[in-house]
Amino acid sequence: MEPKQIKEGYLVKKGTVLNSWKAVWVVLSEDGIELWKRKTDSTPKGMIPLKEAVLTSPCQDYSKRTFVFKIKTAKNQEHFFQATHLEERESWVKDIKRAIACLQAGKKFARKSTRRSIRLPDTINLSELYIQMRDQDDGIKELKLEKEKRVYNHCFTGGTVVDWLISQNKARNRSEALMLATGLLNEGFLQPAGDMSKEGAEGGAESVLLDEPDALYYFADSGFFCEGYSSDEDGILKEEFRGNIIKQGCLLKQGHRRKNWKVRKFILRDDPAYIHYYDPTKGDEYMLGSIHLRGSVITAVEFVPDAKRYDVDGNLFEIITSDDKHYFFQAASTEERKEWIKAIQTVSKTGK
């Protein structure tokens, strides 16, 4: 019998020979991971066996990249993957770990119940802690703070993080809270926002998160942006980033000029209504473009003009902006296409 397919989608992977990072189509099955250059290819470019493999997440081998995890095979081959955001990484890690555990026990793959226990775990789970910190009512409040002629939006101070951990009985004292906060920073849940916090994170000290009122940080999945840069481009763009992040992830996008298809990371924000896209192999500071969604029409389509059949097939949708620009995308699955269309339609109607 063929191994059962568990999960598929885009991830960024580090090359095994060269150090370049590239977006690949990844298919997780019960006994291994197939790597495809394109989803429509006839054969995979590689295969990673999961029997006796070890998964490390989060992986700190590449400090300037967030949401990285590592798979080390039984033959000591290391494979590094990067997700576009926290929830995506956690979803992949959970299923891969489960597949490895089932192989070890000689069982068929089955997802565990996602119901959470009322009892707190004996050891701190940083993923759960991060979710609690993001809680709108009881979590850390995101503020607009001004430092050195710059305005930092959706951020907070290192001291605020430490205070919250103590007030919520997550830590007994400031040194213990600082250790937890440093773990959150090291694993990419928190990001440094200003010069002081960035210097602290890069300084290699025992505690890279600073318990200081001038050290600024932000949540990895927040709508953080900074005002006050001198370039005209920053002045134009800053308004676009005020909205909350509604959805993010990878899609295939057709280029406007060459009509070729490339994997892009998309971040959808609600007010103002924008979707920004990036090269997923680079950081979010390298934006490739944005689409203003107010008044746009978003529909599922069955074919795309100028697209060859072998380039894309299925799960296509189109955005037509209010100034009659056409953008074509391909989602990884029928369900994902529905989710993207619904989210973009909502933002296009409610955002300004």
Salt bridges, closest charged atoms under 4 A:
GLU30 OE1 - LYS108 NZ 3.36
ASP41 OD1 - ARG38 NE 3.35
ASP61 OD2 - LYS70 NZ 3.86
GLU78 OE2 - LYS70 NZ 3.46
GLU90 OE2 - ARG89 NE 3.17
ASP95 OD2 - ARG111 NH2 2.68
ASP122 OD1 - ARG119 NH1 3.90
ASP163 OD1 - ARG174 NH1 2.81
GLU176 OE1 - ARG172 NH2 2.80
ASP211 OD2 - ARG174 NE 2.88
ASP214 OD1 - LYS147 NZ 2.76
GLU227 OE1 - LYS238 NZ 3.60
GLU227 OE1 - ARG242 NH2 3.53
GLU239 OE1 - ARG242 NE 2.81
GLU240 OE1 - HIS276 NE2 2.73
ASP284 OD1 - LYS265 NZ 3.05
ASP311 OD1 - ARG38 NH1 3.38
ASP313 OD1 - ARG309 NH2 3.39
GLU318 OE2 - HIS326 ND1 2.53
ASP324 OD1 - HIS326 NE2 3.35
GLU339 OE1 - LYS247 NZ 3.40
